[in-house]
Structure formats: structure tokens, C-alpha cells
Amino acid sequence: MSMTTRTSVRKNKHFILNQARLKMAQKVLGTTTETDTIEVALERVITEADKNKKAWAANDKFLRDGRKSGLVIEDVFGRLEE
């Protein structure tokens, strides 16, 4: 879903935000307005969550397929579930 689709329905909102953090985010994101800063930040959060979901799904598939084919995976960090 593109940012255009997500922003097609816009509503006026009023927030009390930390101005220093908003300005830092604006500088990092290279945006010119506070509204754009919030829009880009929200889009990046949504995109990152989607990437993480896909990465975990690929990891789970790799582990399942590996186990089926007899691949031995050593869990040196203790993070894999049995």
C-alpha cells in the first residue's frame, strides 16, 4: 500500500508533542513541515513493521524446511524454539 493510499483520508488532529524531538525527526527525515514529518515517520514505522513480519516469516520457513531436510541448526544464542 503506498503512502498516497494511506493518506487519502486526512483528518485534522491536535497533538501535544515534544518540539525538540519533532525538529530532530524533521532534520533526520529531511521534511519541511511538521505534518510531513509525522506522515513520513508513520509510513516508515508501518513499512518497517511489514519488513519485520516478512523477515520473521522467512526465518520460520527456513527453520521448518531445514528441519524437514535434516539440517542441524546449532542455537548458539538460545533464541530458537523447539
CYANA upper distance limits for C-alpha pairs under 8 A (distance plus 0.5 A):
  1 MET  CA      5 THR  CA      6.91
  1 MET  CA      6 ARG  CA      7.65
  2 SER  CA      6 ARG  CA      7.00
  3 MET  CA      7 THR  CA      6.54
  3 MET  CA     43 GLU  CA      7.16
  4 THR  CA      8 SER  CA      6.45
 17 LEU  CA     22 LEU  CA      7.75
 18 ASN  CA     22 LEU  CA      6.76
 19 GLN  CA     23 LYS  CA      6.64
 20 ALA  CA     24 MET  CA      6.69
 21 ARG  CA     25 ALA  CA      6.58
 22 LEU  CA     26 GLN  CA      6.57
 22 LEU  CA     34 GLU  CA      7.70
 22 LEU  CA     37 THR  CA      8.12
 23 LYS  CA     27 LYS  CA      6.72
 23 LYS  CA     34 GLU  CA      8.45
 24 MET  CA     28 VAL  CA      6.69
 25 ALA  CA     29 LEU  CA      6.42
 25 ALA  CA     37 THR  CA      7.29
 25 ALA  CA     41 ALA  CA      8.49
 26 GLN  CA     30 GLY  CA      6.24
 26 GLN  CA     31 THR  CA      5.73
 26 GLN  CA     32 THR  CA      7.49
 26 GLN  CA     33 THR  CA      8.03
 26 GLN  CA     34 GLU  CA      7.48
 26 GLN  CA     37 THR  CA      5.84
 27 LYS  CA     31 THR  CA      7.31
 29 LEU  CA     37 THR  CA      7.34
 29 LEU  CA     40 VAL  CA      7.94
 29 LEU  CA     41 ALA  CA      8.26
 31 THR  CA     36 ASP  CA      6.50
 31 THR  CA     37 THR  CA      6.03
 32 THR  CA     36 ASP  CA      7.38
 32 THR  CA     37 THR  CA      7.95
 33 THR  CA     37 THR  CA      6.71
 34 GLU  CA     38 ILE  CA      6.81
 35 THR  CA     39 GLU  CA      6.65
 36 ASP  CA     40 VAL  CA      6.47
 37 THR  CA     41 ALA  CA      6.52
 38 ILE  CA     42 LEU  CA      6.54
 39 GLU  CA     43 GLU  CA      6.68
 40 VAL  CA     44 ARG  CA      6.63
 41 ALA  CA     45 VAL  CA      6.75
 42 LEU  CA     46 ILE  CA      6.72
 43 GLU  CA     47 THR  CA      6.55
 44 ARG  CA     48 GLU  CA      6.42
 45 VAL  CA     49 ALA  CA      6.64
 46 ILE  CA     50 ASP  CA      6.79
 47 THR  CA     51 LYS  CA      6.72
 48 GLU  CA     52 ASN  CA      6.61
 49 ALA  CA     53 LYS  CA      6.65
 50 ASP  CA     54 LYS  CA      6.79
 51 LYS  CA     55 ALA  CA      6.57
 52 ASN  CA     56 TRP  CA      6.62
 53 LYS  CA     57 ALA  CA      6.72
 54 LYS  CA     58 ALA  CA      6.66
 55 ALA  CA     59 ASN  CA      6.63
 56 TRP  CA     60 ASP  CA      6.58
 57 ALA  CA     61 LYS  CA      6.67
 58 ALA  CA     62 PHE  CA      6.60
 59 ASN  CA     63 LEU  CA      6.74
 60 ASP  CA     64 ARG  CA      6.64
 61 LYS  CA     65 ASP  CA      6.45
 62 PHE  CA     66 GLY  CA      6.32
 63 LEU  CA     67 ARG  CA      6.60
 64 ARG  CA     68 LYS  CA      6.77
 65 ASP  CA     69 SER  CA      6.76
 66 GLY  CA     70 GLY  CA      6.71
 66 GLY  CA     71 LEU  CA      5.33
 66 GLY  CA     72 VAL  CA      7.98
 67 ARG  CA     71 LEU  CA      5.92
 67 ARG  CA     72 VAL  CA      7.51
 75 ASP  CA     79 ARG  CA      7.16
 75 ASP  CA     80 LEU  CA      6.82
